[in-house]
Amino acid sequence: MSAKKVLVYGGRGALGSACVSKFKELNWWVGNIDLTANDQADANIIVDKEAGWTEQESAILDQLQGLLNTNQLDAVICVAGGWAGGNASKDLAKNADLMWKQSVWSSTISATIGSRFLKPGGVLTLTGADAALKGTPGMIGYGLAKAAVHQLTKSLAEEKSGLPDNSLVVSILPITLDTPMNRKWMANADFSKWTPLDFIAETFAKWTEGKDRPKNGSLIRLVTNDNKTNLIAAE
C-alpha cells in the first residue's frame, strides 16, 4: 500500500466517484464501500443491502481488517446517502426508514471504522444537509436522518467519543449538488447555485493534508452562488 490511505463510504455514487478519482490522482490507496464496486478503487467492500445494521457493520469491519492488516487509514469519507420526499400524511415510516438506512447506518458504521482504523490526527467526514438545520415538512424522513448525522458529528468531536486522538470530524451540509441525476430531474434549475462535486473532493483532499481545516465538530454549509462555493460554518 502507498503511504496514504482513504476509505470512501458510498464511493460508487456521483460524489463518491468524484472523491475516489481525486484521491487516486493524488496517488493515495483508495478503498470503496458501496452496494456496487468502483473500478477505480484499489479495493471494494460490497454492502449486502438485505442485511441488518449490525450485520452490515460486522461484515464491513471484518473485510476491512483483512484489507488493511496492520495499516491504518488517514481518512474516512462518508458520502453515502439518498433522498426521499413526503410528509406525515403518507409513508412517513417507510421513507424515514429508507433515509435512516442510507444516511445514519452508513455514518455510524463510518464512525466505528474511524475508531478502529483511523490514524491519530486522521479525518472523518460525514454528510448532513443544509435543509436539516430547520424543519423539512416536505421531506420529513430525510430531514430526520440528516439531523441525526449532525448530532453524531457533534458527539464524535467530544472527548471520550472513541475516535483516535486529534481526529477531525466534520459534516458537510450541501444545498444542491451538481450531479447528473439532479440535472436530469431539475433541468430548468439555476445550475450556478449548485455545488460542483470536484470542489467537494478537493476540499476533502485539503483537509486530509492538514490545510484549511475547520474546527472539530463543525457543520459546514456549502453555499454556492454564481458558480462560486463558500464554506460557512453553521451557527
Rosetta silent file (secondary structure, phi, psi, omega in degrees, C-alpha in Angstrom):
SEQUENCE: MSAKKVLVYGGRGALGSACVSKFKELNWWVGNIDLTANDQADANIIVDKEAGWTEQESAILDQLQGLLNTNQLDAVICVAGGWAGGNASKDLAKNADLMWKQSVWSSTISATIGSRFLKPGGVLTLTGADAALKGTPGMIGYGLAKAAVHQLTKSLAEEKSGLPDNSLVVSILPITLDTPMNRKWMANADFSKWTPLDFIAETFAKWTEGKDRPKNGSLIRLVTNDNKTNLIAAE
SCORE:     score description
SCORE:     0.000 S_00000001
   1 L     0.000  149.652  176.035    0.000    0.000    0.000 S_00000001
   2 L   -72.485  174.277 -173.444    1.086    3.604   -0.587 S_00000001
   3 L   -62.956  -36.804 -175.123    1.840    5.898    2.319 S_00000001
   4 L  -113.461  142.011 -174.287   -1.625    7.458    2.493 S_00000001
   5 E  -136.354  135.829  178.518   -4.926    5.616    2.612 S_00000001
   6 E  -133.167  144.452  175.646   -8.542    6.745    2.415 S_00000001
   7 E  -114.656  124.998  179.553  -11.816    4.859    2.629 S_00000001
   8 E  -107.701  112.040  177.198  -14.803    6.293    0.749 S_00000001
   9 E   -88.336  116.265 -172.938  -18.165    5.041    2.004 S_00000001
  10 L    93.652   30.989 -173.200  -20.541    5.498   -0.905 S_00000001
  11 L   -78.306    7.800  177.494  -17.698    5.568   -3.400 S_00000001
  12 L  -108.330  -13.035  176.318  -19.826    4.454   -6.346 S_00000001
  13 L   -74.783 -179.459 -176.305  -22.288    7.346   -6.268 S_00000001
  14 H   -61.527  -52.778  179.565  -21.737   10.635   -8.082 S_00000001
  15 H   -68.733  -41.413  179.058  -19.974   12.446   -5.227 S_00000001
  16 H   -60.515  -41.264  178.288  -18.239    9.284   -4.034 S_00000001
  17 H   -63.851  -37.996  176.706  -16.852    8.591   -7.501 S_00000001
  18 H   -63.475  -37.625  178.482  -15.501   12.152   -7.654 S_00000001
  19 H   -68.367  -43.880  177.830  -13.766   11.571   -4.309 S_00000001
  20 H   -58.871  -45.820 -179.485  -12.273    8.258   -5.443 S_00000001
  21 H   -61.686  -44.172 -178.616  -10.964    9.911   -8.615 S_00000001
  22 H   -61.906  -47.205 -177.759   -9.457   12.857   -6.714 S_00000001
  23 H   -70.982  -29.975  174.081   -7.569   10.711   -4.208 S_00000001
  24 H   -66.455  -37.564  175.494   -6.348    8.391   -6.961 S_00000001
  25 H   -59.321  -32.903 -179.280   -4.961   11.461   -8.742 S_00000001
  26 L   -86.879    5.521  177.892   -3.038   12.179   -5.544 S_00000001
  27 L    66.274   32.011  172.709   -1.655    8.610   -5.558 S_00000001
  28 L   -85.270  156.177  165.016   -3.462    7.530   -2.409 S_00000001
  29 E   -77.945  129.589 -175.638   -4.625    3.992   -1.765 S_00000001
  30 E  -124.761  124.815  173.231   -8.421    4.222   -2.030 S_00000001
  31 E  -106.464  145.497  179.290  -10.975    1.771   -0.691 S_00000001
  32 E  -119.162  135.494  170.754  -14.654    1.875   -1.621 S_00000001
  33 E  -119.233  121.255 -179.192  -17.653    0.699    0.399 S_00000001
  34 E  -168.537  179.596  178.119  -20.917    0.605   -1.540 S_00000001
  35 L   -74.195  -22.589  177.204  -23.611   -1.615   -2.993 S_00000001
  36 L  -136.319  162.217 -175.595  -21.532   -1.966   -6.170 S_00000001
  37 L   -78.843  152.651  169.615  -17.823   -1.796   -6.986 S_00000001
  38 L  -111.733  116.130 -174.299  -15.917    1.223   -8.247 S_00000001
  39 L   -65.046  -19.689  178.293  -13.305    0.033  -10.742 S_00000001
  40 L   -75.851  -24.197 -176.102  -11.046    2.979   -9.935 S_00000001
  41 L   -71.289  153.975  177.019  -10.711    1.943   -6.306 S_00000001
  42 L   -76.709  -26.038  178.579   -7.846   -0.230   -5.082 S_00000001
  43 E  -152.130  148.368 -179.949  -10.275   -2.358   -3.076 S_00000001
  44 E  -127.604  133.902  171.367  -14.047   -2.710   -2.850 S_00000001
  45 E  -113.987  117.241 -175.808  -16.247   -3.833    0.020 S_00000001
  46 E   -93.269  125.030 -178.632  -19.748   -4.636   -1.217 S_00000001
  47 L   -85.008  132.870  174.378  -22.574   -3.993    1.238 S_00000001
  48 L   -83.378  105.397 -174.689  -25.400   -6.524    1.461 S_00000001
  49 L   -69.494  -13.803  177.449  -28.457   -4.243    1.424 S_00000001
  50 L   -84.942  -12.981 -178.528  -30.624   -7.082    2.757 S_00000001
  51 L   -78.958  156.811  177.460  -28.523   -7.377    5.922 S_00000001
  52 L   -76.639  176.851 -176.547  -29.376   -5.583    9.153 S_00000001
  53 H   -59.136  -53.602 -177.506  -27.469   -2.684   10.666 S_00000001
  54 H   -68.669  -32.710  178.336  -25.216   -4.733   12.946 S_00000001
  55 H   -67.548  -41.477  176.379  -24.712   -7.408   10.286 S_00000001
  56 H   -60.984  -45.990 -179.142  -23.566   -4.803    7.770 S_00000001
  57 H   -60.026  -47.747 -177.964  -21.187   -3.302   10.312 S_00000001
  58 H   -61.692  -43.583 -179.158  -19.659   -6.668   11.253 S_00000001
  59 H   -64.718  -41.965 -179.885  -19.163   -7.728    7.633 S_00000001
  60 H   -65.594  -45.165 -178.944  -17.557   -4.410    6.685 S_00000001
  61 H   -63.179  -41.084  179.389  -15.217   -4.402    9.678 S_00000001
  62 H   -63.194  -45.527 -179.912  -14.121   -7.977    9.024 S_00000001
  63 H   -66.675  -37.662 -179.178  -13.357   -7.297    5.362 S_00000001
  64 H   -67.853  -37.746  175.980  -11.588   -4.050    6.164 S_00000001
  65 H   -59.528  -41.759  178.537   -9.405   -5.784    8.745 S_00000001
  66 H   -65.817  -35.614  179.805   -8.360   -8.264    6.068 S_00000001
  67 H   -72.854  -43.196 -173.017   -7.556   -5.483    3.603 S_00000001
  68 H   -86.890  -29.738 -175.667   -5.620   -3.237    5.961 S_00000001
  69 L    58.436 -114.528  179.924   -3.955   -5.811    8.181 S_00000001
  70 L   -97.266    0.532  179.555   -1.793   -3.612   10.455 S_00000001
  71 L   -75.387  160.251  177.664   -2.123   -0.492    8.290 S_00000001
  72 L  -123.595  163.646 -178.866   -4.251    2.468    9.311 S_00000001
  73 E   -95.691  142.552  172.700   -6.372    4.970    7.423 S_00000001
  74 E   -83.598  -27.233 -177.266   -5.589    8.651    7.034 S_00000001
  75 E  -156.019  147.936  170.790   -9.215    9.464    6.275 S_00000001
  76 E  -123.447  117.836 -176.953  -12.726    8.044    6.185 S_00000001
  77 E  -111.577  110.430 -179.844  -15.009    9.918    3.802 S_00000001
  78 E  -103.159  108.197  177.238  -18.706    9.056    4.156 S_00000001
  79 L  -121.956   18.598  175.829  -20.779   10.402    1.278 S_00000001
  80 L   -70.994  149.241  178.195  -23.380    7.638    1.230 S_00000001
  81 L   164.796 -167.306  179.606  -26.998    8.749    1.313 S_00000001
  82 L  -175.374 -173.666 -178.485  -30.107    9.391   -0.671 S_00000001
  83 L  -141.806  142.781  171.826  -33.269   11.463   -0.799 S_00000001
  84 L  -147.534  137.459  176.178  -36.965   10.894   -0.333 S_00000001
  85 L   -89.892 -170.266  176.168  -39.755   13.423   -0.068 S_00000001
  86 E   116.127  147.026  177.165  -43.030   13.141    1.792 S_00000001
  87 L  -112.585 -158.900 -174.427  -44.783   14.489    4.876 S_00000001
  88 L   -77.331   -8.661 -172.417  -46.679   12.860    7.735 S_00000001
  89 L   -85.437  -15.031 -177.762  -49.739   12.009    5.650 S_00000001
  90 L  -153.169  125.896  171.816  -48.261    9.176    3.588 S_00000001
  91 L    56.132   33.213 -178.756  -45.490    6.587    4.038 S_00000001
  92 H   -61.963  -48.183 -179.292  -43.681    8.536    6.745 S_00000001
  93 H   -63.580  -40.767 -179.907  -42.290    5.451    8.461 S_00000001
  94 H   -61.953  -47.932 -179.165  -41.350    3.868    5.119 S_00000001
  95 H   -68.967  -39.858  178.998  -39.491    6.942    3.890 S_00000001
  96 H   -64.559  -39.191  178.099  -37.874    7.608    7.246 S_00000001
  97 H   -62.056  -43.943  178.545  -36.685    4.009    7.425 S_00000001
  98 H   -62.614  -45.314 -179.680  -35.077    4.270    3.982 S_00000001
  99 H   -65.130  -37.668  179.295  -33.361    7.564    4.843 S_00000001
 100 H   -63.075  -44.320 -179.871  -32.153    6.166    8.152 S_00000001
 101 H   -63.793  -42.340 -174.604  -30.600    3.172    6.418 S_00000001
 102 H   -75.299  -37.330 -174.824  -28.925    5.265    3.728 S_00000001
 103 H  -102.845  -45.522 -173.702  -27.588    8.103    5.898 S_00000001
 104 H   -80.690  -42.695  177.021  -27.480    7.055    9.551 S_00000001
 105 H   -57.756  -49.752 -177.238  -26.374    3.439    9.138 S_00000001
 106 H   -62.981  -37.799 -178.509  -23.531    4.457    6.843 S_00000001
 107 H   -69.636  -42.373  179.724  -22.482    7.321    9.123 S_00000001
 108 H   -69.970  -37.488  176.579  -22.410    5.252   12.307 S_00000001
 109 H   -64.850  -38.523  176.280  -20.534    2.436   10.598 S_00000001
 110 H   -61.965  -38.089  177.763  -18.048    5.025    9.324 S_00000001
 111 H   -63.997  -42.102  178.009  -17.613    6.248   12.910 S_00000001
 112 H   -64.538  -41.315  175.260  -16.889    2.704   14.081 S_00000001
 113 H   -57.146  -45.223  179.021  -14.395    2.293   11.234 S_00000001
 114 H   -60.050  -40.005 -178.684  -12.744    5.513   12.378 S_00000001
 115 H   -65.963  -27.723 -175.946  -12.489    4.282   15.959 S_00000001
 116 H   -99.004  -32.976 -169.005  -10.701    1.110   14.865 S_00000001
 117 H  -122.385   -7.388 -177.264   -8.673    2.018   11.814 S_00000001
 118 E   -80.643  139.568  175.724   -8.137    5.792   11.688 S_00000001
 119 E   -69.401  152.349  169.046   -4.694    7.183   12.489 S_00000001
 120 E   -56.601  134.047 -177.002   -4.353    9.720   15.305 S_00000001
 121 E    84.074    3.719 -179.216   -4.923   13.094   13.671 S_00000001
 122 E   -76.222  176.223 -174.237   -6.932   11.500   10.870 S_00000001
 123 E  -118.531  133.589  170.926  -10.072   12.867    9.250 S_00000001
 124 E  -122.462  118.947  175.602  -13.654   11.580    9.338 S_00000001
 125 E  -113.503  139.050  176.599  -16.178   13.419    7.179 S_00000001
 126 E  -119.129  170.992 -176.934  -19.914   12.781    7.212 S_00000001
 127 E  -124.607  107.656  174.234  -22.682   14.175    5.022 S_00000001
 128 L   -95.797 -144.664  178.704  -25.543   16.115    6.544 S_00000001
 129 L  -158.110  136.433  177.986  -27.810   18.595    4.784 S_00000001
 130 H   -58.955  -37.901 -177.972  -28.306   22.343    4.929 S_00000001
 131 H   -61.439  -29.668 -175.074  -32.069   21.828    4.858 S_00000001
 132 H   -79.458    3.206  172.483  -31.941   19.792    8.074 S_00000001
 133 H   -74.558  -12.698  177.109  -30.815   22.828   10.091 S_00000001
 134 L  -142.112 -171.679 -178.247  -34.527   23.668   10.235 S_00000001
 135 L   -65.096  146.182  179.535  -37.859   21.961    9.630 S_00000001
 136 L  -129.008   69.802 -173.008  -38.318   19.895    6.475 S_00000001
 137 L   -63.446  -25.410  179.891  -42.099   19.400    6.180 S_00000001
 138 L   -90.427   -3.007  178.976  -41.953   18.216    2.574 S_00000001
 139 E  -153.884   65.115 -170.963  -39.244   15.644    3.269 S_00000001
 140 H   -64.772  -44.882 -179.213  -39.561   14.703    6.917 S_00000001
 141 H   -61.289  -40.116  178.225  -37.728   11.375    6.786 S_00000001
 142 H   -63.087  -49.495 -179.722  -34.781   12.973    5.003 S_00000001
 143 H   -62.186  -38.829  179.222  -34.542   15.842    7.484 S_00000001
 144 H   -60.044  -47.177 -178.200  -34.839   13.451   10.423 S_00000001
 145 H   -67.940  -43.696 -178.720  -31.930   11.311    9.225 S_00000001
 146 H   -67.603  -35.807  175.647  -29.686   14.227    8.301 S_00000001
 147 H   -62.663  -35.507  176.621  -30.313   15.948   11.643 S_00000001
 148 H   -64.442  -37.819  176.972  -29.170   12.715   13.305 S_00000001
 149 H   -64.165  -38.586  177.690  -25.924   12.881   11.297 S_00000001
 150 H   -61.186  -43.965 -179.774  -25.406   16.431   12.558 S_00000001
 151 H   -65.928  -40.127  177.778  -25.805   15.258   16.152 S_00000001
 152 H   -59.152  -41.945  179.079  -23.456   12.327   15.545 S_00000001
 153 H   -58.827  -47.451  179.503  -20.825   14.744   14.259 S_00000001
 154 H   -61.915  -41.512 -179.455  -21.038   16.852   17.408 S_00000001
 155 H   -65.173  -42.481 -178.001  -20.837   13.775   19.637 S_00000001
 156 H   -66.738  -24.445 -179.224  -17.821   12.334   17.830 S_00000001
 157 L   -80.590  -11.133 -179.272  -15.925   15.607   18.253 S_00000001
 158 L   -82.747  161.617  175.377  -16.198   15.452   22.036 S_00000001
 159 L   -61.625  149.922  178.033  -13.718   13.815   24.382 S_00000001
 160 L    64.542   25.205  177.679  -14.185   10.101   25.012 S_00000001
 161 L   -77.732  -15.575 -178.840  -16.090    9.643   21.733 S_00000001
 162 L   101.880   -8.649  177.806  -13.926    6.632   20.898 S_00000001
 163 L   -83.402  158.154 -179.959  -12.070    8.220   17.977 S_00000001
 164 L   -61.655  160.494 -179.805   -8.251    8.463   17.949 S_00000001
 165 L   -58.200  141.774  174.549   -6.530   11.473   19.475 S_00000001
 166 L    63.086   19.778  176.105   -6.611   14.721   17.499 S_00000001
 167 L   -66.934  150.925  172.856   -9.078   13.357   14.943 S_00000001
 168 E  -108.972  123.297  176.778  -11.024   15.854   12.864 S_00000001
 169 E  -117.924  123.788 -177.253  -14.733   15.137   12.467 S_00000001
 170 E  -139.817  143.178  169.201  -16.705   17.367   10.102 S_00000001
 171 E  -110.927  133.823  169.426  -20.064   17.164    8.333 S_00000001
 172 E   -87.938  143.895 -178.760  -20.632   18.868    5.018 S_00000001
 173 E  -122.102   84.382  179.514  -24.111   20.346    4.569 S_00000001
 174 E   -68.297  156.108  169.534  -24.867   20.588    0.852 S_00000001
 175 L   -98.516  -65.298  172.065  -27.811   22.536   -0.521 S_00000001
 176 L  -139.138  127.097  178.272  -27.900   21.092   -4.049 S_00000001
 177 E   -90.098  143.765  179.432  -25.117   19.036   -5.609 S_00000001
 178 L   -85.005   82.839 -179.836  -24.366   19.312   -9.311 S_00000001
 179 L  -112.635  157.310  176.745  -24.940   15.677  -10.203 S_00000001
 180 H   -57.147  -38.153 -178.842  -26.179   14.129  -13.461 S_00000001
 181 H   -67.612  -41.529  177.853  -29.318   12.889  -11.717 S_00000001
 182 H   -63.922  -38.354  178.310  -30.155   16.327  -10.311 S_00000001
 183 H   -65.791  -34.454  179.114  -29.668   17.860  -13.768 S_00000001
 184 H   -65.771  -45.435 -173.596  -31.982   15.245  -15.221 S_00000001
 185 H   -88.689  -16.333  178.895  -34.806   15.875  -12.751 S_00000001
 186 L  -130.017   57.500 -171.608  -34.317   19.640  -12.350 S_00000001
 187 L   -65.047  -22.512 -177.681  -33.323   20.593  -15.887 S_00000001
 188 L  -100.201   11.136 -178.796  -34.640   24.154  -15.608 S_00000001
 189 L   -75.741  167.514  176.374  -32.888   24.996  -12.328 S_00000001
 190 L   -86.841   97.679 -175.375  -30.174   27.621  -11.868 S_00000001
 191 H   -66.690  -16.735  179.631  -27.049   25.462  -12.016 S_00000001
 192 H   -69.156  -11.169  177.494  -24.885   28.388  -10.897 S_00000001
 193 H  -101.449    3.531 -179.127  -26.239   27.760   -7.387 S_00000001
 194 L   -96.065  142.601 -176.248  -25.324   24.069   -7.396 S_00000001
 195 E   -85.412  123.705  179.070  -22.128   22.855   -5.734 S_00000001
 196 L   -66.826  141.685 -179.952  -19.649   21.093   -8.074 S_00000001
 197 H   -64.921  -37.575 -179.586  -18.561   17.626   -6.996 S_00000001
 198 H   -61.913  -35.513  178.614  -14.906   18.361   -7.777 S_00000001
 199 H   -61.262  -43.717 -179.567  -14.942   21.273   -5.334 S_00000001
 200 H   -65.969  -44.546  179.482  -16.052   18.978   -2.520 S_00000001
 201 H   -60.675  -41.566  178.549  -13.492   16.313   -3.406 S_00000001
 202 H   -66.177  -36.309  177.601  -10.734   18.928   -3.465 S_00000001
 203 H   -64.243  -44.760  176.708  -11.894   20.268   -0.093 S_00000001
 204 H   -58.414  -43.517 -179.397  -11.694   16.792    1.422 S_00000001
 205 H   -60.733  -42.025  178.513   -8.194   16.392   -0.015 S_00000001
 206 H   -61.516  -46.542 -179.032   -7.079   19.677    1.576 S_00000001
 207 H   -61.139  -40.798 -178.754   -8.435   18.675    4.968 S_00000001
 208 H   -66.872  -25.592  178.769   -6.701   15.306    4.850 S_00000001
 209 L   -91.904    7.012  176.043   -3.426   17.099    4.100 S_00000001
 210 L    83.829   12.996 -176.918   -3.912   19.415    7.077 S_00000001
 211 L  -101.096  135.135  173.638   -4.827   22.504    5.033 S_00000001
 212 L    51.321   38.877 -179.664   -7.642   24.925    5.919 S_00000001
 213 L   -70.902  134.870  174.606   -9.158   22.524    8.405 S_00000001
 214 L   -75.393  174.741  176.826  -12.352   23.715   10.089 S_00000001
 215 L   -64.083  142.789  178.178  -12.968   23.426   13.808 S_00000001
 216 L   -58.388  133.721 -179.889  -13.521   19.890   15.038 S_00000001
 217 L    86.645    6.343 -177.157  -17.227   19.020   15.083 S_00000001
 218 L   -69.244  146.602  168.145  -18.129   21.676   12.530 S_00000001
 219 E  -106.538  109.155 -171.033  -21.206   21.509   10.343 S_00000001
 220 E  -102.455  111.361  177.163  -20.001   23.142    7.125 S_00000001
 221 E   -74.536  138.552  176.722  -22.641   24.603    4.808 S_00000001
 222 E  -105.480   99.852 -174.099  -21.779   24.522    1.103 S_00000001
 223 E  -108.279  113.511 -176.533  -23.244   27.747   -0.255 S_00000001
 224 E  -113.046  127.131  174.308  -22.845   28.247   -3.996 S_00000001
 225 E  -140.227  137.042 -179.710  -23.743   31.411   -5.884 S_00000001
 226 L    52.381   40.175  176.753  -22.593   32.450   -9.371 S_00000001
 227 L    65.518   18.028  176.113  -20.588   29.206   -9.589 S_00000001
 228 E  -119.582  127.481 -177.041  -18.534   30.105   -6.525 S_00000001
 229 E  -105.780  131.330  175.277  -18.809   27.954   -3.393 S_00000001
 230 E  -111.446  143.382  175.320  -18.171   29.219    0.130 S_00000001
 231 E   -96.844  116.077 -174.820  -17.683   27.036    3.195 S_00000001
 232 E  -124.767  120.935  178.728  -19.751   28.503    6.007 S_00000001
 233 E   -69.008  130.354  178.007  -19.879   27.027    9.498 S_00000001
 234 L   -68.248  143.382  179.329  -23.470   26.586   10.682 S_00000001
 235 L   -72.727    0.000    0.000  -24.347   28.554   13.792 S_00000001
